[in-house]
Amino acid sequence: MSIPVRPATLGDYPALCVLFETLDEFHRQVRPDFFRPFEGAARTWAQVGQWLAGPGTTVLVAEGEVGVVGLAVLLTRPPAAFAGAVPRKVIELDNLVVRADQRGRKVGKCLLAATMDWSREQGATHVEVAVHAFNRDARRFYERFGFSASIERLVLAA
């Protein structure tokens, strides 16, 4: 069973905010030392509008019987300024979230497949995603799709 995935529109904004809030709350619960509640919408109308306007950015949404059930935010990363870096065009999968009641139905897999298709259409050479160390389920999900670790960021409070 394939879940339809399409580019988001500003008409999807309320559903996107619900998904972003779900993602943000998960992060706040696990790492309150890094993430805190904030006033207002999970993402502003203007921010979502910028992503949708592109170029090189988009939000993809998965639609189920109950409406928008997942999203993926895709951003083109600026080229590395380091002269010794091999030239690459990288799409950053900034967020991928699926409604809790829709998990296990291949929504994430369909979003990730659509992410790869969109990235290829943009001429990307690589797709990268950052995963917090506490989010082992997300890491396993991406690894099953073929992602592998490239760099590990270590943190020490000053």
Backbone bond lengths (Angstrom), bond angles and torsions (degrees), N, CA, C in turn:
res aa  C-N    CA-C-N  psi(-1)  N-CA   C-N-CA  omega(-1)  CA-C   N-CA-C  phi
1 M - - - 1.448 - - 1.529 108.73 -
2 S 1.311 115.68 126.30 1.459 120.99 179.59 1.522 109.64 -103.30
3 I 1.309 115.42 135.96 1.461 122.33 178.44 1.524 107.50 -93.08
4 P 1.329 118.76 127.19 1.466 119.74 178.30 1.528 111.17 -62.81
5 V 1.335 116.16 133.42 1.459 123.15 176.85 1.518 107.15 -125.13
6 R 1.328 116.33 135.84 1.458 122.04 -179.01 1.514 109.63 -145.37
7 P 1.342 117.10 163.97 1.468 118.93 172.11 1.523 109.89 -64.82
8 A 1.301 116.52 139.47 1.460 121.22 177.41 1.523 110.16 -69.63
9 T 1.316 115.12 161.69 1.461 122.86 171.58 1.518 107.29 -126.39
10 L 1.320 116.24 168.62 1.467 118.67 176.98 1.529 111.29 -64.97
11 G 1.309 117.23 -19.98 1.462 120.04 174.63 1.519 112.60 -66.13
12 D 1.321 117.23 -20.16 1.471 122.62 177.71 1.521 112.23 -83.51
13 Y 1.325 117.24 -4.80 1.471 121.27 -171.53 1.533 113.62 -49.47
14 P 1.338 120.32 -48.26 1.484 118.15 -179.58 1.533 112.64 -59.66
15 A 1.321 117.70 -41.83 1.471 120.61 179.76 1.528 110.85 -67.62
16 L 1.332 116.69 -37.01 1.467 119.97 177.22 1.520 110.51 -62.25
17 C 1.321 116.24 -43.19 1.473 119.85 -179.54 1.520 111.57 -61.10
18 V 1.309 117.87 -38.71 1.469 121.05 178.02 1.525 109.53 -62.31
19 L 1.323 117.17 -44.23 1.469 120.51 179.69 1.522 111.45 -66.62
20 F 1.340 117.08 -42.93 1.466 119.56 178.04 1.531 110.62 -62.01
21 E 1.316 116.77 -40.49 1.468 119.57 179.86 1.520 110.50 -64.07
22 T 1.324 118.12 -38.19 1.463 121.91 176.46 1.524 110.33 -60.21
23 L 1.320 115.83 -46.69 1.462 121.24 179.05 1.524 111.03 -62.78
24 D 1.327 116.24 -47.13 1.467 120.48 -179.09 1.523 111.91 -62.52
25 E 1.328 117.06 -40.30 1.462 120.49 179.99 1.528 110.62 -65.19
26 F 1.320 117.28 -39.58 1.473 120.65 175.77 1.527 110.03 -57.64
27 H 1.321 116.73 -47.38 1.462 120.25 179.90 1.531 111.51 -64.15
28 R 1.328 117.30 -40.91 1.482 120.17 179.64 1.523 111.16 -64.21
29 Q 1.318 117.06 -38.90 1.465 120.19 -178.84 1.525 111.67 -65.55
30 V 1.317 116.00 -41.18 1.462 120.25 -175.31 1.522 112.28 -83.10
31 R 1.343 117.36 -36.28 1.471 120.53 -176.67 1.535 110.61 -132.18
32 P 1.325 117.49 70.02 1.470 118.91 178.75 1.532 112.61 -65.28
33 D 1.317 117.20 -15.08 1.464 120.38 176.14 1.530 111.35 -76.62
34 F 1.320 118.20 -15.66 1.464 122.88 179.06 1.531 112.74 -110.99
35 F 1.320 116.99 -34.35 1.463 121.68 -171.39 1.524 110.51 -121.19
36 R 1.339 115.59 137.55 1.471 120.30 -178.80 1.518 109.23 -134.97
37 P 1.315 115.90 158.66 1.468 119.29 174.69 1.531 109.98 -65.43
38 F 1.307 115.62 154.83 1.455 120.14 176.59 1.518 108.57 -138.71
39 E 1.319 115.61 161.52 1.458 120.41 -179.56 1.516 110.12 -81.52
40 G 1.303 115.14 147.77 1.460 119.81 175.14 1.509 112.93 90.22
41 A 1.328 113.40 -170.93 1.459 120.93 -177.58 1.525 110.62 -65.99
42 A 1.322 114.90 153.92 1.461 120.90 179.76 1.528 111.60 -58.75
43 R 1.316 117.24 -36.51 1.472 123.27 172.35 1.521 105.66 -140.99
44 T 1.306 117.16 140.53 1.464 119.27 -176.76 1.525 110.92 -73.81
45 W 1.309 114.05 156.09 1.459 121.75 175.52 1.535 108.97 -56.05
46 A 1.332 115.78 -43.32 1.469 120.69 -179.01 1.522 111.08 -62.67
47 Q 1.345 117.74 -42.21 1.469 120.86 179.79 1.516 110.77 -62.98
48 V 1.314 116.96 -47.40 1.464 120.46 179.32 1.527 109.55 -62.94
49 G 1.323 116.93 -41.29 1.459 120.54 177.35 1.520 112.34 -59.17
50 Q 1.325 116.95 -40.26 1.475 120.88 176.87 1.523 111.34 -61.74
51 W 1.338 116.07 -46.01 1.462 119.73 179.16 1.524 111.11 -59.81
52 L 1.332 115.89 -41.35 1.459 119.79 -176.91 1.524 112.35 -72.71
53 A 1.333 116.25 -28.05 1.459 120.51 -178.37 1.518 112.43 -75.98
54 G 1.340 116.96 -20.73 1.458 120.16 -179.56 1.511 111.12 61.22
55 P 1.279 120.37 -154.54 1.461 124.96 -8.17 1.523 111.10 -76.01
56 G 1.292 115.25 158.73 1.458 119.92 176.37 1.514 114.31 78.68
57 T 1.327 117.56 7.46 1.462 121.31 175.77 1.524 108.57 -137.45
58 T 1.296 115.83 152.77 1.458 119.82 174.14 1.524 108.96 -164.47
59 V 1.303 114.86 168.03 1.461 122.79 169.68 1.520 105.55 -124.83
60 L 1.310 116.38 125.24 1.456 121.54 175.34 1.523 108.25 -101.07
61 V 1.324 116.45 144.30 1.458 120.54 176.67 1.516 109.97 -125.54
62 A 1.320 114.80 143.95 1.459 122.56 172.89 1.516 107.18 -100.62
63 E 1.327 115.41 135.88 1.460 120.11 -179.31 1.520 110.33 -114.29
64 G 1.316 114.63 131.29 1.454 120.92 174.83 1.515 109.03 -116.60
65 E 1.300 115.81 -170.12 1.470 120.98 179.67 1.517 112.11 -62.04
66 V 1.319 116.83 -23.00 1.471 121.16 -176.83 1.532 112.23 -102.39
67 G 1.330 117.16 13.84 1.472 120.26 -179.68 1.520 111.09 104.14
68 V 1.330 115.56 -151.06 1.464 121.22 -178.93 1.526 108.79 -69.57
69 V 1.339 115.92 122.31 1.465 120.47 -176.17 1.525 112.92 -117.67
70 G 1.325 117.33 -3.86 1.457 119.97 178.66 1.509 110.66 -167.15
71 L 1.334 114.90 162.19 1.458 120.32 179.10 1.512 110.50 -146.94
72 A 1.320 114.52 158.00 1.462 122.53 172.31 1.523 107.34 -139.71
73 V 1.340 116.44 127.65 1.457 122.50 176.76 1.525 107.72 -100.66
74 L 1.335 116.36 125.42 1.458 121.89 -176.32 1.523 109.77 -120.64
75 L 1.327 115.58 128.42 1.456 122.47 -177.35 1.527 109.38 -129.47
76 T 1.324 117.28 136.79 1.456 120.26 174.57 1.516 108.23 -83.21
77 R 1.320 116.18 124.34 1.456 121.17 -179.73 1.529 109.39 -81.90
78 P 1.329 117.23 138.64 1.474 119.12 176.43 1.526 110.55 -61.07
79 P 1.339 117.10 148.75 1.469 119.60 178.72 1.527 111.29 -60.43
80 A 1.316 115.93 150.12 1.466 121.16 178.79 1.525 110.13 -63.31
81 A 1.317 116.32 136.61 1.467 121.43 178.89 1.525 111.44 -80.05
82 F 1.316 117.33 -16.91 1.458 122.80 -177.88 1.528 109.62 -70.48
83 A 1.331 117.09 120.87 1.469 121.96 -176.71 1.521 112.83 -62.46
84 G 1.325 116.86 -24.12 1.459 120.26 -178.72 1.517 114.08 -84.89
85 A 1.327 117.28 -2.30 1.464 120.55 -179.51 1.524 110.06 -81.55
86 V 1.309 116.00 138.54 1.457 121.22 174.33 1.535 107.02 -67.05
87 P 1.323 117.99 130.79 1.469 119.50 179.94 1.527 111.01 -60.40
88 R 1.316 115.15 129.57 1.465 121.75 179.17 1.519 108.32 -142.06
89 K 1.309 116.83 150.05 1.455 121.16 169.31 1.522 106.30 -109.49
90 V 1.324 115.79 112.55 1.462 121.70 -172.60 1.522 110.33 -109.75
91 I 1.317 115.24 129.79 1.461 121.82 169.55 1.518 106.36 -99.86
92 E 1.318 115.17 126.24 1.469 121.84 178.18 1.520 108.31 -94.26
93 L 1.323 116.17 120.28 1.463 121.27 171.62 1.519 105.16 -81.64
94 D 1.326 115.61 95.22 1.462 121.51 -170.71 1.521 111.97 -74.71
95 N 1.308 116.50 -40.85 1.468 121.67 177.81 1.517 109.10 -146.17
96 L 1.309 116.26 141.85 1.454 122.65 167.94 1.516 105.24 -139.58
97 V 1.321 116.24 123.09 1.461 120.15 -179.32 1.526 109.18 -142.41
98 V 1.326 114.46 141.81 1.455 122.80 178.61 1.525 107.68 -124.15
99 R 1.324 115.95 138.36 1.468 119.82 176.74 1.522 109.65 -53.76
100 A 1.319 116.01 138.37 1.467 121.13 -175.93 1.523 111.78 -56.60
101 D 1.325 117.98 -39.38 1.463 120.33 -178.03 1.528 113.14 -76.09
102 Q 1.337 117.68 -2.53 1.463 122.11 179.78 1.525 112.83 -112.60
103 R 1.321 117.20 -0.21 1.459 120.12 -179.26 1.529 109.75 -69.47
104 G 1.324 115.26 149.85 1.457 120.44 -177.53 1.520 112.94 85.49
105 R 1.337 117.61 5.49 1.471 122.02 -179.12 1.525 112.18 -111.57
106 K 1.324 116.69 15.45 1.482 122.93 177.29 1.525 113.28 74.35
107 V 1.343 117.78 15.57 1.460 120.80 178.26 1.528 109.90 -63.64
108 G 1.322 117.35 -47.78 1.457 121.08 179.99 1.517 111.60 -61.35
109 K 1.317 116.88 -41.09 1.463 120.96 178.98 1.531 110.44 -62.03
110 C 1.320 117.72 -42.62 1.465 121.16 178.85 1.527 110.89 -66.39
111 L 1.322 117.24 -40.30 1.466 120.14 176.71 1.524 111.31 -63.58
112 L 1.315 116.39 -40.98 1.463 119.87 -179.56 1.534 111.16 -68.61
113 A 1.315 117.26 -38.31 1.472 120.18 176.42 1.528 109.71 -63.56
114 A 1.326 117.53 -42.49 1.469 121.22 178.30 1.528 110.90 -66.63
115 T 1.328 116.33 -34.42 1.470 121.24 175.24 1.520 110.17 -60.11
116 M 1.311 116.61 -46.04 1.457 120.69 -179.63 1.522 110.71 -64.47
117 D 1.334 117.52 -42.22 1.468 121.03 178.28 1.525 110.62 -61.17
118 W 1.346 117.06 -47.91 1.471 121.32 -179.21 1.526 109.99 -61.42
119 S 1.321 116.30 -41.78 1.463 121.14 -178.68 1.527 111.26 -63.51
120 R 1.313 116.59 -41.90 1.473 119.84 177.13 1.528 110.41 -63.22
121 E 1.337 116.67 -41.37 1.466 120.44 177.71 1.530 111.50 -60.18
122 Q 1.324 117.18 -28.80 1.465 122.19 178.98 1.528 112.05 -83.00
123 G 1.331 117.19 -3.45 1.460 121.07 -178.57 1.517 113.14 81.08
124 A 1.330 116.93 21.21 1.467 120.56 -179.10 1.521 111.22 -68.33
125 T 1.324 114.27 145.92 1.455 119.96 172.97 1.525 111.30 -96.99
126 H 1.338 116.51 -22.48 1.465 121.50 -178.03 1.527 110.10 -148.71
127 V 1.316 115.23 151.33 1.464 122.90 169.33 1.515 105.78 -118.48
128 E 1.328 116.14 130.71 1.461 120.88 -179.99 1.525 109.87 -124.89
129 V 1.310 114.89 150.43 1.456 121.73 177.00 1.526 107.69 -141.61
130 A 1.324 115.72 137.80 1.464 120.93 175.21 1.530 107.47 -97.13
131 V 1.326 115.44 134.94 1.466 121.23 -179.89 1.516 108.08 -126.42
132 H 1.319 116.44 126.35 1.470 119.90 176.43 1.528 109.37 -63.64
133 A 1.314 116.00 144.25 1.465 121.58 -177.19 1.530 112.12 -57.00
134 F 1.327 117.86 -31.59 1.466 120.56 -178.54 1.530 112.36 -73.49
135 N 1.328 117.86 -15.90 1.456 121.20 -173.81 1.535 110.56 -95.44
136 R 1.319 115.08 68.47 1.463 120.79 -176.88 1.529 112.63 -64.04
137 D 1.340 116.63 -34.55 1.461 119.25 178.82 1.524 110.95 -62.40
138 A 1.325 117.16 -43.38 1.461 120.50 178.70 1.524 110.34 -63.87
139 R 1.306 116.88 -42.62 1.468 119.46 179.92 1.526 110.90 -60.56
140 R 1.327 117.09 -45.49 1.468 120.47 178.10 1.525 111.12 -61.20
141 F 1.337 116.46 -40.12 1.463 120.89 178.17 1.526 111.05 -58.12
142 Y 1.327 116.73 -50.48 1.463 120.68 -178.74 1.527 111.61 -67.02
143 E 1.312 117.61 -38.12 1.466 120.59 178.92 1.526 111.06 -65.02
144 R 1.323 117.70 -37.24 1.473 120.33 176.83 1.520 110.98 -62.46
145 F 1.320 116.81 -28.99 1.466 121.56 179.28 1.530 111.59 -81.73
146 G 1.345 117.59 -11.65 1.456 121.35 177.70 1.520 114.76 114.69
147 F 1.327 118.38 -2.45 1.464 120.56 176.38 1.520 108.84 -68.14
148 S 1.330 116.42 147.99 1.457 120.85 175.59 1.523 108.88 -135.87
149 A 1.318 115.05 157.14 1.466 120.46 -178.99 1.521 109.81 -64.50
150 S 1.341 114.68 140.60 1.452 120.75 178.08 1.519 110.18 -119.06
151 I 1.312 115.93 -41.09 1.462 121.24 -178.86 1.526 107.17 -149.17
152 E 1.292 116.09 146.84 1.474 120.29 175.30 1.503 106.72 -118.48
153 R 1.318 116.35 128.61 1.455 121.86 -179.76 1.527 107.71 -97.98
154 L 1.320 116.34 123.55 1.455 121.89 178.14 1.533 108.61 -102.32
155 V 1.311 116.24 146.14 1.457 121.78 -174.85 1.531 109.69 -126.66
156 L 1.325 116.38 138.83 1.456 123.03 174.62 1.515 107.97 -137.52
157 A 1.315 117.19 123.67 1.463 119.69 177.39 1.513 109.83 -67.19
158 A 1.326 116.14 139.02 1.466 121.39 -177.29 1.515 111.14 -84.12
